[in-house]
Amino acid sequence: GCGFNNTMDLSIQLDKIKLNIRVAVILETKLGYLFEKNHDGYYFTIGGRIKAGETSIMAAKREIFEEIGLNIEDISLVSVIENFFTSQNSPVHEICFVYRCQSIRELVLPSNFYQITRDLLNTVDIRPEIMRKIISEPSDKISHHIIL
């Protein structure tokens, strides 16, 4: 894509701060919303870092395919999150493009993936927390969130 053949993630150490440029995908299924549960017990949507020379849409579709083997055509940008946090005692500046899509197919999922119904969204630890609001308050406008 874009004439590049690069596998380098857009995760760059700049002096004392790391810059991450990533995507997150809200995938709605017949049973709910798709989340991965990590070893610390919290849930997050499909996603990952954008690669150099890759558009955010390409990255979102690639991540869906890599994580659950699903090809998605119809996908739309719903939010941009600018997130500032500390990871492993180092400051991180992250820009995340959030996409939304649907799948009506029966999904065969890896064991660490869960489909969480809308009414159970408030009962689990979702990271980043703002994702809960983005999922439960869909809008025609692209939302923008800054988390300091």
DSSP file with accessible surface (Angstrom, degrees, kcal/mol):
  #  RESIDUE AA STRUCTURE BP1 BP2  ACC     N-H-->O    O-->H-N    N-H-->O    O-->H-N    TCO  KAPPA ALPHA  PHI   PSI    X-CA   Y-CA   Z-CA
    1    1 A G    >         0   0   71      0, 0.0     3,-1.7     0, 0.0     0, 0.0   0.000 360.0 360.0 360.0 140.2    0.0    0.0    0.0
    2    2 A C  T 3   -     0   0   79      1,-0.3     3,-0.1     3,-0.1    52,-0.0   0.685 360.0 -75.2  62.8  18.6    1.1    3.6   -0.8
    3    3 A G  T 3  S+     0   0   85      1,-0.3     2,-0.3     2,-0.0    -1,-0.3   0.532 104.5 119.8  76.2   1.9    4.1    2.3   -2.6
    4    4 A F    <   -     0   0  125     -3,-1.7    -1,-0.3    49,-0.3     2,-0.2  -0.739  46.0-168.3 -97.5 149.8    5.9    1.5    0.7
    5    5 A N        +     0   0  163     -2,-0.3     2,-0.4    -3,-0.1    48,-0.1  -0.675  40.5 138.9-129.8  76.1    7.0   -1.9    1.8
    6    6 A N        -     0   0   63     46,-0.3    -2,-0.1    -2,-0.2    45,-0.0  -0.973  37.8-174.3-127.6 134.8    7.8   -1.1    5.4
    7    7 A T        +     0   0  109     -2,-0.4     2,-0.4    44,-0.1    -1,-0.1   0.243  48.2 123.1-108.9  13.3    7.1   -3.2    8.5
    8    8 A M        -     0   0  127     44,-0.1    44,-3.1     1,-0.1     2,-0.1  -0.618  59.2-130.8 -81.7 126.6    8.2   -0.5   10.9
    9    9 A D  B     -A   51   0A  66     -2,-0.4     2,-2.2    42,-0.2    42,-0.3  -0.433  21.8-113.6 -68.7 148.7    5.6    0.5   13.5
   10   10 A L  S    S+     0   0   45     40,-3.2    11,-2.4    11,-0.3     2,-0.4  -0.541  77.0 122.4 -83.0  72.3    4.9    4.2   14.0
   11   11 A S  E     +B   20   0B  33     -2,-2.2     2,-0.4     9,-0.2     9,-0.2  -0.938  39.3 178.6-134.8 107.9    6.3    4.0   17.5
   12   12 A I  E     -B   19   0B  75      7,-2.9     7,-3.2    -2,-0.4     2,-0.7  -0.951  28.1-137.9-126.2 129.7    9.1    6.5   17.9
   13   13 A Q  E     -B   18   0B 107     -2,-0.4     2,-0.6     5,-0.2     5,-0.2  -0.774  22.7-173.4 -84.9 117.5   11.3    7.4   20.8
   14   14 A L  E >   -B   17   0B  87      3,-3.3     3,-3.0    -2,-0.7     2,-0.2  -0.930  55.8 -68.7-115.2 104.4   11.8   11.2   20.9
   15   15 A D  T 3  S-     0   0  143     -2,-0.6    -1,-0.0     1,-0.3     0, 0.0  -0.270 120.2 -10.2  49.9-108.1   14.2   12.2   23.5
   16   16 A K  T 3  S+     0   0  153     -2,-0.2     2,-0.4    -3,-0.1    -1,-0.3   0.413 127.8  68.0-101.7   2.8   12.3   11.5   26.7
   17   17 A I  E <   -B   14   0B  60     -3,-3.0    -3,-3.3    73,-0.1     2,-0.5  -0.954  68.4-139.2-127.2 142.5    8.9   10.7   25.2
   18   18 A K  E     -Bc  13  92B  67     73,-2.2    75,-3.2    -2,-0.4     2,-0.5  -0.859  14.0-151.6 -98.0 134.0    7.6    7.9   23.1
   19   19 A L  E     -Bc  12  93B  36     -7,-3.2    -7,-2.9    -2,-0.5     2,-0.4  -0.928  14.2-175.5-105.3 122.0    5.2    8.8   20.2
   20   20 A N  E     -Bc  11  94B   5     73,-2.3    75,-2.7    -2,-0.5     2,-0.5  -0.970  10.3-168.2-115.3 133.7    2.7    6.0   19.2
   21   21 A I  E     + c   0  95B  40    -11,-2.4    29,-2.4    -2,-0.4   -11,-0.3  -0.988  30.3 152.6-119.6 119.2    0.4    6.4   16.3
   22   22 A R  E     -Dc  49  96B  51     73,-2.8    75,-2.4    -2,-0.5     2,-0.3  -0.825  36.9-127.8-141.1 174.0   -2.2    3.6   16.3
   23   23 A V  E     -Dc  48  97B   0     25,-2.8    25,-1.7    -2,-0.3     2,-0.3  -0.906  11.8-164.9-124.4 155.0   -5.7    2.4   15.4
   24   24 A A  E     -Dc  47  98B   1     73,-2.2    75,-2.9    -2,-0.3     2,-0.5  -0.986  11.0-150.7-135.6 144.2   -8.5    0.9   17.5
   25   25 A V  E     -Dc  46  99B   0     21,-3.1     2,-0.9    -2,-0.3    21,-0.8  -0.969   8.0-154.8-124.4 121.5  -11.5   -0.9   16.0
   26   26 A I  E     - c   0 100B   1     73,-3.5    75,-2.4    -2,-0.5     2,-0.7  -0.842  22.3-169.6 -88.9 104.9  -14.9   -1.1   17.6
   27   27 A L  E     - c   0 101B   1     -2,-0.9     7,-2.5     7,-0.4     2,-0.5  -0.898   5.1-158.5-103.7 114.1  -16.2   -4.3   16.0
   28   28 A E  E     +Ec  33 102B  54     73,-2.8    75,-2.4    -2,-0.7     5,-0.2  -0.805  14.9 178.4 -95.2 129.3  -19.9   -4.9   16.6
   29   29 A T  E >   -E   32   0B  12      3,-3.9     3,-0.6    -2,-0.5    75,-0.2  -0.646  48.1 -93.3-116.9 179.5  -21.2   -8.5   16.2
   30   30 A K  T 3  S+     0   0  137     73,-0.4     3,-0.1    75,-0.3    74,-0.1   0.802 127.5  44.3 -62.7 -27.6  -24.6  -10.1   16.6
   31   31 A L  T 3  S-     0   0  102      1,-0.2     2,-0.3    86,-0.1    -1,-0.2   0.555 124.9 -82.9 -96.6 -10.3  -23.6  -10.9   20.2
   32   32 A G  E <  S-E   29   0B   9     -3,-0.6    -3,-3.9    85,-0.1     2,-0.4  -1.000  70.7 -23.6 149.5-144.8  -22.0   -7.6   21.2
   33   33 A Y  E     -EF  28 116B   4     83,-2.8    83,-3.0    -2,-0.3     2,-0.4  -0.881  59.9-118.5-111.0 141.3  -18.7   -5.8   20.9
   34   34 A L  E     + F   0 115B   1     -7,-2.5    12,-0.4    -2,-0.4    -7,-0.4  -0.641  38.4 168.8 -86.6 127.2  -15.5   -7.6   20.4
   35   35 A F  E     - F   0 114B   0     79,-2.9    79,-3.2    -2,-0.4     2,-0.4  -0.966  28.0-139.6-132.1 151.9  -12.8   -7.2   23.0
   36   36 A E  E     -GF  44 113B  33      8,-3.3     8,-2.3    -2,-0.3     2,-0.5  -0.883  18.8-143.4-105.0 140.0   -9.5   -8.8   23.8
   37   37 A K  E     -G   43   0B  76     75,-2.9     6,-0.2    -2,-0.4     2,-0.1  -0.911  16.3-151.4-104.9 128.9   -8.7   -9.5   27.5
   38   38 A N    >   -     0   0   27      4,-2.6     3,-2.2    -2,-0.5     0, 0.0  -0.413  32.6 -95.7 -95.6 175.8   -5.1   -9.0   28.5
   39   39 A H  T 3  S+     0   0  174      1,-0.3    -1,-0.1     2,-0.1    -2,-0.0   0.696 121.9  61.6 -65.6 -17.7   -3.1  -10.7   31.3
   40   40 A D  T 3  S-     0   0  115      2,-0.1    -1,-0.3     1,-0.0     3,-0.1   0.433 118.2-110.3 -86.3  -1.0   -3.8   -7.8   33.7
   41   41 A G  S <  S+     0   0   32     -3,-2.2    84,-0.4     1,-0.3     2,-0.2   0.513  76.8 120.6  91.2   4.4   -7.5   -8.5   33.4
   42   42 A Y        -     0   0   54     82,-0.1    -4,-2.6    84,-0.0     2,-0.3  -0.666  54.6-127.4-103.4 163.7   -8.7   -5.5   31.4
   43   43 A Y  E     +Gh  37 126B  30     82,-3.4    84,-2.7    -2,-0.2     2,-0.3  -0.826  25.7 173.7-109.6 144.8  -10.4   -5.4   28.0
   44   44 A F  E     -G   36   0B  53     -8,-2.3    -8,-3.3    -2,-0.3     3,-0.1  -0.978  30.5-107.6-146.8 155.6   -9.4   -3.5   24.9
   45   45 A T        -     0   0    8     82,-0.4   -10,-0.2    -2,-0.3   -19,-0.1  -0.322  51.0 -78.4 -76.7 165.9  -10.7   -3.4   21.3
   46   46 A I  E    S+D   25   0B   0    -21,-0.8   -21,-3.1   -12,-0.4     2,-0.3  -0.320  80.6 108.2 -56.1 142.9   -8.8   -4.8   18.3
   47   47 A G  E     +D   24   0B   8    -23,-0.2     2,-0.3    16,-0.2   -23,-0.2  -0.973  30.5 170.8 167.2-178.3   -6.0   -2.5   17.3
   48   48 A G  E     -D   23   0B  11    -25,-1.7   -25,-2.8    -2,-0.3     2,-0.2  -0.973  46.6 -38.7 168.9-172.9   -2.3   -1.8   17.1
   49   49 A R  E     -D   22   0B  84     -2,-0.3   -27,-0.3   -27,-0.2     2,-0.2  -0.468  51.8-120.7 -78.4 144.0    0.3    0.5   15.7
   50   50 A I        -     0   0    6    -29,-2.4   -40,-3.2   -40,-0.2     2,-0.2  -0.570  31.1-127.1 -74.9 143.2    0.1    1.9   12.2
   51   51 A K  B >   -A    9   0A  44    -42,-0.3     3,-2.3    -2,-0.2   -42,-0.2  -0.653  34.7 -84.2 -92.5 153.4    3.1    0.9   10.1
   52   52 A A  T 3  S+     0   0   24    -44,-3.1   -46,-0.3     1,-0.3   -44,-0.1  -0.298 117.7  14.7 -55.3 130.4    5.2    3.5    8.2
   53   53 A G  T 3  S+     0   0   25      1,-0.3     2,-0.4   -48,-0.1   -49,-0.3   0.473 102.0 117.2  83.2   3.0    3.6    4.3    4.9
   54   54 A E    <   -     0   0   33     -3,-2.3    -1,-0.3   -52,-0.0     2,-0.1  -0.835  62.2-128.9-105.7 138.9    0.3    2.7    5.9
   55   55 A T     >  -     0   0   63     -2,-0.4     4,-2.4     1,-0.1    -4,-0.2  -0.426  26.5-112.9 -77.2 162.7   -3.0    4.7    6.1
   56   56 A S  H  > S+     0   0   23      1,-0.2     4,-2.5     2,-0.2     5,-0.2   0.878 118.6  52.9 -65.1 -34.4   -5.1    4.3    9.3
   57   57 A I  H  > S+     0   0   75      2,-0.2     4,-2.5     1,-0.2     5,-0.2   0.940 109.3  48.5 -65.4 -45.0   -7.8    2.5    7.4
   58   58 A M  H  > S+     0   0   63      1,-0.2     4,-2.5     2,-0.2    -2,-0.2   0.917 112.3  49.7 -58.5 -43.1   -5.3    0.0    6.0
   59   59 A A  H  X S+     0   0    0     -4,-2.4     4,-2.8     2,-0.2    -2,-0.2   0.915 109.7  50.7 -63.9 -42.2   -4.0   -0.5    9.5
   60   60 A A  H  X S+     0   0    0     -4,-2.5     4,-2.1     1,-0.2    -2,-0.2   0.944 113.3  44.7 -62.5 -46.2   -7.4   -1.0   11.0
   61   61 A K  H  X S+     0   0   61     -4,-2.5     4,-2.2     1,-0.2    -1,-0.2   0.899 113.6  50.9 -65.4 -39.8   -8.3   -3.6    8.3
   62   62 A R  H  X S+     0   0   44     -4,-2.5     4,-3.2    -5,-0.2     5,-0.2   0.923 109.1  50.7 -63.1 -45.2   -4.9   -5.3    8.7
   63   63 A E  H  X S+     0   0   15     -4,-2.8     4,-2.6     2,-0.2     5,-0.3   0.910 109.2  51.0 -61.5 -41.4   -5.3   -5.6   12.5
   64   64 A I  H  X S+     0   0    0     -4,-2.1     4,-2.5    -5,-0.2     6,-0.9   0.941 114.2  44.6 -60.6 -45.2   -8.8   -7.1   12.2
   65   65 A F  H  X S+     0   0  106     -4,-2.2     4,-2.0     4,-0.2    -2,-0.2   0.938 115.0  47.4 -66.6 -44.3   -7.4   -9.7    9.8
   66   66 A E  H  < S+     0   0  114     -4,-3.2    -1,-0.2     1,-0.2    -2,-0.2   0.887 118.2  41.0 -63.3 -39.9   -4.3  -10.4   11.9
   67   67 A E  H  < S+     0   0   48     -4,-2.6    -2,-0.2    -5,-0.2    -1,-0.2   0.883 138.5   4.1 -80.4 -40.6   -6.2  -10.8   15.1
   68   68 A I  H  < S-     0   0   25     -4,-2.5    40,-0.2    -5,-0.3    -3,-0.2   0.342  92.4-114.2-131.8   5.9   -9.3  -12.7   14.1
   69   69 A G     <  +     0   0   42     -4,-2.0     2,-0.4    -5,-0.5    -4,-0.2   0.746  67.2 139.6  71.9  24.6   -8.9  -13.6   10.4
   70   70 A L        -     0   0    4     -6,-0.9     2,-0.6    -9,-0.1    -1,-0.2  -0.869  45.7-146.1-108.5 131.9  -11.8  -11.4    9.2
   71   71 A N        -     0   0  120     -2,-0.4     2,-0.4    -6,-0.1    -9,-0.1  -0.867  20.5-171.9 -93.5 120.9  -11.8   -9.3    6.0
   72   72 A I        +     0   0   16     -2,-0.6     3,-0.1   -11,-0.2    -7,-0.1  -0.950  17.6 171.8-115.6 130.8  -13.8   -6.1    6.6
   73   73 A E        +     0   0  151     -2,-0.4     2,-0.8     1,-0.2    -1,-0.1   0.812  66.9  63.6 -98.7 -47.5  -14.6   -3.7    3.7
   74   74 A D        +     0   0  142     28,-0.2    28,-0.5     2,-0.0     2,-0.3  -0.724  65.7 144.4 -90.5 107.9  -17.0   -1.3    5.3
   75   75 A I        -     0   0   20     -2,-0.8     2,-0.4    26,-0.1    26,-0.2  -0.994  25.6-163.8-144.4 141.0  -15.3    0.6    8.1
   76   76 A S  E     -I  100   0B  64     24,-2.2    24,-2.6    -2,-0.3     2,-0.3  -0.990  24.2-115.7-136.6 144.9  -15.7    4.2    9.3
   77   77 A L  E     +I   99   0B  51     -2,-0.4    22,-0.3    22,-0.2     3,-0.1  -0.557  36.0 165.2 -72.3 128.4  -13.7    6.6   11.4
   78   78 A V  E     +     0   0B  21     20,-3.1    65,-2.6     1,-0.4     2,-0.3   0.599  57.3   5.4-118.8 -20.3  -15.6    7.6   14.6
   79   79 A S  E     -Ij  98 143B   0     19,-1.7    19,-3.2    63,-0.3     2,-0.4  -0.996  47.3-145.2-161.0 157.2  -13.1    9.2   16.9
   80   80 A V  E     -Ij  97 144B  29     63,-2.0    65,-2.7    -2,-0.3     2,-0.5  -1.000  20.3-163.2-126.3 129.7   -9.6   10.4   17.4
   81   81 A I  E     -Ij  96 145B   2     15,-2.8    15,-2.8    -2,-0.4     2,-0.7  -0.967   9.1-163.6-115.1 125.5   -8.0   10.0   20.9
   82   82 A E  E     -Ij  95 146B  52     63,-3.2    65,-3.3    -2,-0.5     2,-0.5  -0.954  22.3-173.5-103.3 114.5   -4.9   12.0   21.9
   83   83 A N  E     -Ij  94 147B  19     11,-3.1    11,-3.2    -2,-0.7     2,-0.5  -0.934  16.6-170.8-119.8 129.2   -3.7   10.1   25.0
   84   84 A F  E     +I   93   0B  64     63,-2.7     2,-0.3    -2,-0.5     9,-0.2  -0.981  30.2 134.9-118.9 119.0   -0.9   11.1   27.3
   85   85 A F  E     -I   92   0B  74      7,-2.0     7,-3.4    -2,-0.5     2,-0.4  -0.908  50.1-103.5-152.4 177.0    0.2    8.5   29.9
   86   86 A T  E     -I   91   0B  98     -2,-0.3     2,-0.4     5,-0.2     3,-0.1  -0.940  29.3-179.6-114.0 133.1    3.2    6.8   31.5
   87   87 A S  E >  S-I   90   0B  51      3,-2.9     3,-1.7    -2,-0.4    -2,-0.0  -0.994  74.2  -9.2-133.1 127.0    4.2    3.3   30.6
   88   88 A Q  T 3  S-     0   0  178     -2,-0.4    -1,-0.1     1,-0.3     0, 0.0   0.921 129.8 -56.6  50.9  47.0    7.2    1.5   32.2
   89   89 A N  T 3  S+     0   0  159      1,-0.2    -1,-0.3    -3,-0.1    -3,-0.0   0.609 117.8 110.1  63.4  15.6    8.1    4.9   33.9
   90   90 A S  E <  S- I   0  87B  52     -3,-1.7    -3,-2.9   -73,-0.0    -1,-0.2  -0.964  72.0-114.7-122.0 139.3    8.3    6.6   30.5
   91   91 A P  E     - I   0  86B  57      0, 0.0   -73,-2.2     0, 0.0     2,-0.4  -0.431  30.9-161.5 -69.7 141.7    5.9    9.3   29.2
   92   92 A V  E     -cI  18  85B   8     -7,-3.4    -7,-2.0   -75,-0.2     2,-0.5  -0.982  13.3-163.3-126.7 135.9    3.9    8.3   26.1
   93   93 A H  E     -cI  19  84B  51    -75,-3.2   -73,-2.3    -2,-0.4     2,-0.4  -0.986  22.6-176.4-115.1 115.0    2.1   10.5   23.6
   94   94 A E  E     -cI  20  83B  24    -11,-3.2   -11,-3.1    -2,-0.5     2,-0.5  -0.954  20.1-164.7-123.3 134.2   -0.3    8.4   21.6
   95   95 A I  E     -cI  21  82B  46    -75,-2.7   -73,-2.8    -2,-0.4     2,-0.5  -0.980  17.3-171.8-114.1 122.9   -2.6    9.4   18.8
   96   96 A C  E     -cI  22  81B   5    -15,-2.8   -15,-2.8    -2,-0.5     2,-0.6  -0.971  16.6-153.2-124.7 125.6   -5.3    6.8   18.1
   97   97 A F  E     -cI  23  80B  56    -75,-2.4   -73,-2.2    -2,-0.5     2,-0.6  -0.867  18.8-152.2 -93.7 121.2   -7.7    6.6   15.2
   98   98 A V  E     -cI  24  79B   0    -19,-3.2   -20,-3.1    -2,-0.6   -19,-1.7  -0.869  13.7-172.9-103.3 123.8  -10.9    4.8   16.3
   99   99 A Y  E     -cI  25  77B   9    -75,-2.9   -73,-3.5    -2,-0.6     2,-0.4  -0.778  10.3-150.5-111.7 156.9  -12.9    3.0   13.6
  100  100 A R  E     +cI  26  76B  35    -24,-2.6   -24,-2.2    -2,-0.3     2,-0.3  -0.980  24.5 153.1-127.3 139.5  -16.2    1.2   13.8
  101  101 A C  E     -c   27   0B   6    -75,-2.4   -73,-2.8    -2,-0.4     2,-0.3  -0.945  27.2-132.3-153.3 173.0  -17.4   -1.7   11.8
  102  102 A Q  E     -c   28   0B 131    -28,-0.5     2,-0.4    -2,-0.3   -73,-0.2  -0.936   7.6-164.9-131.3 153.7  -19.8   -4.7   11.9
  103  103 A S        -     0   0   11    -75,-2.4   -73,-0.4    -2,-0.3     4,-0.1  -0.984   9.5-177.0-137.2 128.2  -19.7   -8.4   11.2
  104  104 A I        +     0   0  137     -2,-0.4     2,-0.1   -75,-0.2    -1,-0.1   0.472  57.4 105.4 -97.6  -4.2  -22.8  -10.5   10.9
  105  105 A R  S    S-     0   0  151      1,-0.1     2,-0.4   -75,-0.0   -75,-0.3  -0.385  84.0-104.8 -72.0 152.1  -20.7  -13.7   10.5
  106  106 A E        -     0   0  139     -2,-0.1     2,-0.4   -77,-0.1    -1,-0.1  -0.663  44.3-142.5 -70.9 125.8  -20.3  -16.3   13.2
  107  107 A L        -     0   0   28     -2,-0.4     2,-0.7    -4,-0.1    -1,-0.0  -0.802  13.5-152.8-100.5 134.5  -16.8  -15.6   14.5
  108  108 A V        -     0   0  140     -2,-0.4    -2,-0.0   -40,-0.2     0, 0.0  -0.927  33.0-166.2 -99.4 110.7  -14.4  -18.3   15.6
  109  109 A L        -     0   0   42     -2,-0.7   -41,-0.1     4,-0.1   -40,-0.0  -0.754  24.4-106.7-108.4 147.8  -12.3  -16.4   18.1
  110  110 A P    >   -     0   0   54      0, 0.0     3,-2.0     0, 0.0    -1,-0.1  -0.267  46.6-102.8 -58.5 158.1   -9.0  -17.0   19.9
  111  111 A S  T 3  S+     0   0  113      1,-0.3    -2,-0.0   -75,-0.0     0, 0.0   0.681 118.5  58.9 -65.3 -19.3   -9.6  -17.8   23.6
  112  112 A N  T 3  S+     0   0   53    -76,-0.0   -75,-2.9     2,-0.0     2,-0.4   0.331  89.6  92.0 -93.0   9.4   -8.6  -14.3   24.8
  113  113 A F  E <   -F   36   0B  16     -3,-2.0     2,-0.3   -77,-0.2   -77,-0.2  -0.849  53.6-175.4-106.0 142.7  -11.4  -12.6   22.8
  114  114 A Y  E     -F   35   0B  99    -79,-3.2   -79,-2.9    -2,-0.4     2,-0.6  -0.984  24.4-138.8-136.7 144.4  -14.8  -11.9   24.2
  115  115 A Q  E     -F   34   0B  55     -2,-0.3     2,-0.5   -81,-0.2   -81,-0.2  -0.930  27.3-163.7-102.2 115.4  -18.1  -10.5   22.7
  116  116 A I  E     -F   33   0B  13    -83,-3.0   -83,-2.8    -2,-0.6     5,-0.1  -0.894  13.6-129.7-107.9 125.0  -19.5   -8.2   25.4
  117  117 A T    >>  -     0   0   51     -2,-0.5     3,-1.4   -85,-0.3     4,-0.6  -0.281  25.0-110.3 -69.3 157.2  -23.1   -7.1   25.1
  118  118 A R  G >4 S+     0   0  111      1,-0.3     3,-1.1     2,-0.2     4,-0.4   0.882 118.2  54.3 -54.3 -41.1  -24.1   -3.4   25.4
  119  119 A D  G 34 S+     0   0  130      1,-0.2    -1,-0.3     2,-0.1     3,-0.2   0.685 108.9  48.7 -73.8 -13.4  -25.7   -3.9   28.8
  120  120 A L  G X4 S+     0   0   84     -3,-1.4     3,-2.1     1,-0.1     4,-0.4   0.470  81.9  96.2-100.4  -1.8  -22.5   -5.5   30.2
  121  121 A L  G X< S+     0   0    2     -3,-1.1     3,-0.8    -4,-0.6    -1,-0.1   0.842  83.5  52.1 -55.3 -36.2  -20.1   -2.8   28.9
  122  122 A N  G 3  S+     0   0  128     -4,-0.4    -1,-0.3     1,-0.2    -2,-0.1   0.496 100.5  63.7 -81.0  -1.1  -20.3   -1.0   32.3
  123  123 A T  G <  S+     0   0   98     -3,-2.1     2,-0.3     2,-0.0    -1,-0.2   0.513  95.1  64.7-100.8  -5.2  -19.4   -4.2   34.2
  124  124 A V  S <  S-     0   0   29     -3,-0.8     2,-0.9    -4,-0.4   -82,-0.1  -0.833  87.5-106.6-120.4 158.6  -15.9   -4.7   32.8
  125  125 A D        -     0   0   64    -84,-0.4   -82,-3.4    -2,-0.3     2,-0.4  -0.718  42.1-174.4 -84.2 102.6  -12.6   -2.8   32.9
  126  126 A I  B     -h   43   0B   1     -2,-0.9   -82,-0.2   -84,-0.2     6,-0.1  -0.858  18.3-121.2-102.7 134.1  -12.2   -1.3   29.4
  127  127 A R  S    S+     0   0  111    -84,-2.7   -82,-0.4    -2,-0.4     2,-0.1  -0.973  95.3  29.7-123.0 141.7   -9.0    0.6   28.5
  128  128 A P  S >  S-     0   0   38      0, 0.0     3,-2.0     0, 0.0     4,-0.4   0.694  86.3-143.6 -65.8 152.7   -8.8    3.4   27.6
  129  129 A E  T >> S+     0   0  114      1,-0.3     3,-1.6     2,-0.2     4,-0.6   0.819  94.8  67.9 -53.7 -35.5  -11.9    4.3   29.6
  130  130 A I  H 3> S+     0   0   35      1,-0.3     4,-2.2     2,-0.2     3,-0.4   0.765  84.0  74.2 -60.5 -22.8  -13.1    6.8   27.0
  131  131 A M  H <> S+     0   0    3     -3,-2.0     4,-2.6     1,-0.2    -1,-0.3   0.862  88.1  59.8 -61.2 -33.3  -13.7    3.8   24.6
  132  132 A R  H <> S+     0   0   25     -3,-1.6     4,-2.5    -4,-0.4    -1,-0.2   0.923 107.9  44.9 -59.4 -44.2  -16.8    2.9   26.7
  133  133 A K  H  X S+     0   0   94     -4,-0.6     4,-1.6    -3,-0.4    -2,-0.2   0.914 111.9  51.8 -66.9 -43.1  -18.3    6.3   25.9
  134  134 A I  H  < S+     0   0   11     -4,-2.2    -2,-0.2     1,-0.2    -1,-0.2   0.915 114.5  43.8 -62.1 -40.7  -17.4    6.2   22.3
  135  135 A I  H  < S+     0   0    0     -4,-2.6    -2,-0.2     1,-0.2    -1,-0.2   0.939 117.5  42.8 -69.1 -45.9  -19.1    2.7   21.9
  136  136 A S  H  < S+     0   0   47     -4,-2.5    -1,-0.2     1,-0.2    -2,-0.2   0.604 115.1  48.9 -85.0  -9.5  -22.2    3.5   23.9
  137  137 A E  S  < S-     0   0  111     -4,-1.6    -1,-0.2    -5,-0.2    -2,-0.1  -0.541  76.6-172.3-125.7  67.6  -22.9    7.0   22.4
  138  138 A P        -     0   0   77      0, 0.0     2,-0.3     0, 0.0    -3,-0.1  -0.273   8.6-178.1 -61.4 147.9  -22.6    6.5   18.6
  139  139 A S        -     0   0   74      2,-0.2     4,-0.1    -5,-0.1    -2,-0.0  -0.962  40.2-129.1-143.9 157.1  -22.7    9.7   16.6
  140  140 A D  S    S+     0   0  175     -2,-0.3     2,-0.3     2,-0.1    -1,-0.1   0.652  93.8  75.3 -78.1 -19.2  -22.6   10.9   13.0
  141  141 A K  S    S-     0   0  163      1,-0.0     2,-0.4   -63,-0.0    -2,-0.2  -0.724  91.7-112.2 -93.9 148.8  -19.8   13.3   13.9
  142  142 A I        -     0   0   96     -2,-0.3   -63,-0.3   -63,-0.1     2,-0.2  -0.645  35.9-142.1 -76.9 124.6  -16.2   12.2   14.5
  143  143 A S  E     -j   79   0B  38    -65,-2.6   -63,-2.0    -2,-0.4     2,-0.4  -0.552   8.4-152.9 -88.4 156.9  -15.5   12.8   18.2
  144  144 A H  E     -j   80   0B 106    -65,-0.2     2,-0.4    -2,-0.2   -63,-0.2  -0.996  12.3-174.9-132.7 125.5  -12.1   14.0   19.5
  145  145 A H  E     -j   81   0B  33    -65,-2.7   -63,-3.2    -2,-0.4     2,-0.5  -0.980  11.2-163.8-126.0 134.5  -10.9   13.2   23.0
  146  146 A I  E     -j   82   0B  94     -2,-0.4     2,-0.6   -65,-0.2   -63,-0.2  -0.979   7.9-168.5-116.9 122.1   -7.7   14.5   24.7
  147  147 A I  E      j   83   0B  52    -65,-3.3   -63,-2.7    -2,-0.5    -2,-0.0  -0.935 360.0 360.0-114.8 108.2   -6.7   12.4   27.8
  148  148 A L              0   0  167     -2,-0.6   -63,-0.1   -65,-0.2    -2,-0.0  -0.644 360.0 360.0 -96.4 360.0   -4.0   14.1   29.9
